[in-house]
Amino acid sequence: MYKPQEKVRLKDGEWVELGVLSGPDDSAFARQLRTLLSHKGRIWQWQIEQSLGRQFADAESLFYVVSRGGAPLANVMTVEARGVGTFGHVFTRPDERRKGMADVIIRHLMADFRRRGGRALYLGTGYDSPAYHIYARHGFESVEPGSGHMAWFAQGREAFEKEAFAPAPTKHEGLSFEHWPTLPALAMMRHPARVRIVTMDVVNEATTEGGALPVLMAMSKASDNTKWNGARAQVAMSTKSGVPVAIACAMPEHYFWKDVDVLDAFCAPGFEGEMRALVEELKLAPERAAVAYADGFWPAKQELLRACGFRRAAALPRHFRTAERAQDVELWTLGG
């Protein structure tokens, strides 16, 4: 449903309409918005269709749009669950740029997010790019020095992560699109591990915004890309904060080994026991070998791999460095 919010004035003095489109919606306005974002790649088109085509129990998709005469000109999206969300699809029609539309939309979006009790938003962009500085003006900060992975917190990062990852009962669920908006809270948290969710391109504190989508598509049978066939993931959700506190993911290793799975497991401190249970729920096929990656900054990952029958096979020619030490990336293997 599209709801006009207010008239806003652009840099050139023109007044245009700012409104919010929430999914599911297949109105003429929603179809025009799909056209505005039609340049996006296939995984993003799938995400947009999930956001605009389905109703979810917990997740909510909101597209903040500037329009003229009923025609969308610029957009910024959030997908949220329990006050935590992913921020993206910042786009202005090329012939309408340099009028301040994105800045106007983000200002309204952030005020609305705060008013609705929003707790945290996550995004990914190029470090020190023009977009990076726009987001920084609106309160987003790099999660690590020199990173284009950014976050905004209503009460500060320390307070949010203390509450989000506090000890609490969990429920285990197969990964689905409803987890997509909140999964970056886990992937981008402060944590000693550098190797986190390799199958979703999460090394260091990085968003799952793009990396989780091929896994989700494969699990929903929406992908015809054979390299993702067989991908599966389980998450442990905090019943208190409503965010993921642990994840395990397995997918075929599509570069070199036809019959090998890559296993990932990652969790917030205090939820290490959840990882073992999630890995068991993945039911690694005994006829297939498996590999996993770990780093010495987080011994709990090594202990998990040993408990699951993996053995350390090699140190790879890449390492992470802190002020105190460097640490090799380790390859662990199972079977084969």
C-alpha positions in Angstrom: 0.0 0.0 0.0 1.3 3.5 -0.9 0.8 6.3 1.6 1.7 9.9 0.7 3.6 11.5 3.6 4.4 15.1 2.7 5.5 17.6 0.1 9.2 18.2 0.1 11.3 20.9 -1.6 14.3 20.0 -3.7 17.5 21.9 -4.3 16.1 23.5 -7.5 13.0 24.8 -5.6 10.6 22.2 -7.0 8.0 20.6 -4.7 7.5 16.9 -5.0 5.7 14.2 -3.1 7.4 11.9 -0.6 5.5 8.7 0.3 6.0 5.2 1.6 5.1 2.0 -0.2 4.8 -1.1 2.0 4.6 -4.7 0.7 2.8 -6.6 -0.4 1.6 -4.4 -3.3 0.9 -4.9 -7.0 -0.7 -1.5 -7.7 0.2 0.6 -10.7 2.5 2.7 -8.4 4.3 -0.5 -7.2 4.8 -1.7 -10.8 6.4 1.7 -11.7 8.7 1.3 -8.7 9.7 -2.1 -10.0 10.5 -0.5 -13.3 12.6 2.2 -11.6 14.7 -0.5 -9.9 14.7 -2.9 -12.9 18.5 -2.3 -13.5 19.2 -4.3 -10.4 20.7 -7.8 -10.8 18.8 -11.0 -10.6 19.3 -11.7 -6.9 18.1 -8.1 -6.1 15.1 -8.5 -8.4 14.2 -11.6 -6.3 14.6 -9.7 -3.1 12.4 -6.9 -4.4 9.7 -9.4 -5.4 9.9 -11.0 -1.9 9.5 -7.5 -0.4 6.7 -6.3 -2.7 5.0 -9.6 -3.4 4.6 -11.4 -0.1 3.3 -10.8 3.4 5.6 -11.9 6.3 4.7 -12.5 9.9 7.6 -10.5 11.3 9.5 -8.7 8.5 8.2 -5.5 6.9 9.4 -3.9 3.7 9.2 -0.2 3.3 10.1 1.8 0.1 10.4 5.5 0.7 9.8 7.2 -2.7 9.9 10.7 -4.1 7.4 11.0 -7.0 6.0 13.6 -9.4 2.6 13.2 -10.9 2.4 9.6 -9.6 5.7 8.6 -11.2 8.5 7.4 -8.9 11.8 9.3 -9.3 13.9 8.1 -6.4 13.8 5.4 -3.7 15.4 4.2 -0.5 14.3 0.9 1.0 14.4 -0.7 4.5 13.4 -4.2 5.3 12.9 -4.5 9.1 11.9 -6.9 11.8 11.5 -5.9 15.5 13.2 -2.6 15.0 16.3 -4.0 13.2 16.8 -3.8 9.5 18.7 -3.6 6.3 18.9 -0.3 4.4 19.4 -0.3 0.6 18.3 0.3 -3.0 19.2 4.0 -2.8 18.6 5.1 -6.4 17.5 8.2 -8.2 16.5 8.3 -11.9 19.7 9.5 -13.8 17.9 12.5 -15.3 16.7 13.7 -11.9 20.0 13.6 -10.0 21.8 16.4 -8.2 18.5 17.7 -6.8 19.0 16.3 -3.3 16.3 13.6 -3.5 18.2 10.9 -1.8 19.2 13.2 1.0 15.5 14.3 1.5 14.3 10.7 1.5 17.0 9.5 4.0 16.2 12.3 6.4 12.5 11.4 6.4 13.3 7.7 6.6 15.6 8.0 9.6 13.1 10.3 11.5 10.4 7.7 10.8 12.6 4.8 11.8 13.4 6.5 15.1 9.7 7.5 15.7 8.7 3.8 15.2 11.2 2.6 17.8 13.9 1.5 15.4 17.0 0.1 17.1 19.6 -0.6 14.3 20.0 -0.3 10.6 22.8 -1.9 8.5 24.1 -1.2 5.0 27.1 -1.8 2.7 28.7 0.7 0.3 32.1 1.8 -1.0 34.3 3.2 1.7 34.9 7.0 1.3 32.5 7.1 -1.7 30.0 9.9 -2.2 27.3 7.5 -0.9 29.4 6.7 2.1 29.5 10.4 3.1 25.8 10.8 2.6 25.1 8.0 5.0 27.6 9.3 7.5 25.8 12.7 7.5 22.7 10.8 8.6 24.4 9.0 11.5 25.7 5.8 10.0 29.3 4.8 11.0 31.8 2.3 9.7 31.7 -0.9 11.8 35.5 -1.1 11.4 38.0 1.5 10.4 38.2 1.9 6.7 35.1 -0.2 6.0 32.2 0.6 3.8 30.0 -1.7 6.0 28.1 0.8 8.1 25.5 0.8 10.9 23.2 3.2 12.7 22.1 2.6 16.3 19.5 4.4 18.3 21.3 4.0 21.6 24.8 3.2 20.4 26.4 0.0 19.3 27.5 -1.3 22.7 24.0 -0.9 24.2 22.3 -2.6 21.2 24.7 -5.6 21.0 24.5 -6.1 24.8 20.7 -6.3 24.5 20.5 -8.1 21.2 22.9 -10.9 22.2 22.0 -11.2 25.9 21.6 -14.7 27.3 18.1 -16.0 26.3 16.3 -19.0 25.1 16.5 -19.6 21.3 14.4 -21.2 18.6 16.0 -22.9 15.6 14.6 -22.2 12.1 15.5 -22.9 8.6 16.9 -19.7 7.1 14.2 -17.7 5.2 13.7 -14.2 3.8 12.2 -13.1 7.2 15.7 -13.5 8.7 17.3 -11.4 5.9 16.9 -8.0 7.4 18.3 -8.9 10.9 21.1 -11.3 9.9 23.6 -8.4 9.5 23.3 -7.7 13.2 25.0 -11.0 13.8 27.4 -10.9 10.9 28.6 -7.3 11.7 28.8 -7.5 15.5 32.0 -6.9 17.4 33.6 -10.4 17.7 37.1 -11.8 17.7 36.5 -14.0 14.6 37.6 -12.7 11.3 36.4 -15.8 9.3 32.6 -15.7 9.8 30.2 -16.8 7.1 32.4 -17.4 4.0 29.6 -18.9 2.0 27.8 -15.5 2.3 31.0 -13.4 1.7 31.3 -12.4 5.3 34.9 -12.2 6.3 35.6 -9.5 9.0 32.6 -7.4 10.0 30.5 -7.4 6.8 26.9 -7.4 5.8 25.0 -10.4 4.6 22.8 -8.1 2.5 24.0 -9.5 -0.9 25.7 -12.7 0.2 22.7 -14.3 1.8 20.4 -13.9 -1.1 21.8 -16.7 -3.4 21.5 -19.1 -0.4 17.9 -17.9 0.2 17.0 -18.3 -3.4 18.5 -21.8 -3.6 16.6 -22.8 -0.4 13.4 -21.5 -1.9 14.0 -23.3 -5.2 14.0 -19.9 -7.0 17.6 -20.4 -8.4 18.5 -22.3 -11.5 22.2 -21.7 -10.8 23.6 -25.2 -10.2 26.5 -23.9 -8.0 23.9 -23.0 -5.3 21.9 -26.3 -5.5 22.0 -28.0 -2.2 22.7 -24.8 -0.2 21.0 -24.9 3.3 21.2 -22.9 6.5 19.8 -22.9 10.0 19.6 -20.0 12.4 19.1 -19.8 16.2 16.9 -16.8 17.0 16.8 -15.1 20.4 13.3 -15.3 21.7 14.0 -12.2 23.7 15.6 -9.8 21.2 14.3 -11.3 18.0 17.7 -11.3 16.2 19.8 -14.3 15.0 22.4 -15.3 17.6 23.9 -18.2 15.7 24.0 -19.6 12.1 25.2 -22.7 10.4 25.3 -22.9 6.6 26.5 -25.6 4.1 26.7 -25.4 0.3 28.5 -27.2 -2.5 32.1 -26.1 -3.1 31.6 -25.1 -6.7 35.1 -24.1 -7.7 37.3 -27.1 -7.3 35.6 -30.1 -5.7 32.4 -31.4 -7.2 31.4 -33.6 -4.2 32.5 -31.4 -1.3 30.4 -29.1 0.9 31.7 -25.9 2.6 30.5 -25.6 6.2 30.1 -22.3 8.0 29.2 -21.8 11.6 29.2 -18.5 13.6 27.6 -17.2 16.7 27.5 -14.4 19.3 29.6 -15.0 22.4 27.7 -17.2 24.9 25.8 -19.1 22.1 28.6 -21.5 21.1 26.5 -24.5 22.1 23.9 -23.4 19.5 26.4 -23.9 16.7 26.9 -27.6 17.3 23.1 -28.1 17.3 22.7 -26.1 14.1 25.4 -28.0 12.3 23.8 -31.3 13.3 20.5 -30.0 11.9 22.1 -29.4 8.5 22.7 -33.2 8.3 26.0 -33.2 6.3 25.8 -36.0 3.8 28.1 -38.9 4.9 28.9 -39.7 1.3 30.2 -36.1 0.7 33.4 -34.6 2.0 33.3 -31.2 3.7 35.7 -28.3 4.3 35.6 -25.4 6.6 37.7 -22.3 7.4 38.7 -21.0 10.7 41.1 -18.5 12.3 42.9 -18.6 15.6 41.3 -15.4 16.9 38.3 -17.6 17.9 39.2 -21.0 19.3 35.5 -21.9 19.7 35.3 -22.5 15.9 38.2 -24.9 16.0 36.7 -26.8 19.0 33.4 -27.1 17.1 35.1 -28.5 14.0 37.0 -31.0 16.1 33.8 -32.1 17.8 32.1 -32.6 14.4 35.0 -34.8 13.2 37.0 -32.3 11.1 40.7 -32.1 11.2 43.1 -29.2 10.5 44.5 -29.7 7.1 46.5 -26.6 6.2 47.3 -23.0 6.9 46.3 -21.0 3.8 48.5 -18.2 2.3 46.4 -15.4 3.9 46.3 -14.1 7.4 44.6 -11.5 9.5 46.6 -9.1 11.7 45.7 -7.2 14.9 48.0 -4.9 16.8 49.1 -7.9 18.8 49.6 -10.7 16.3 48.9 -12.2 12.9 46.8 -15.3 12.4 46.7 -17.7 9.5 43.4 -18.8 8.0 43.1 -22.5 8.5 41.5 -25.1 6.2 39.7 -28.0 8.0 38.5 -31.1 6.3 36.0 -33.9 6.9 36.0 -37.2 5.1 37.1 -37.7 1.5 
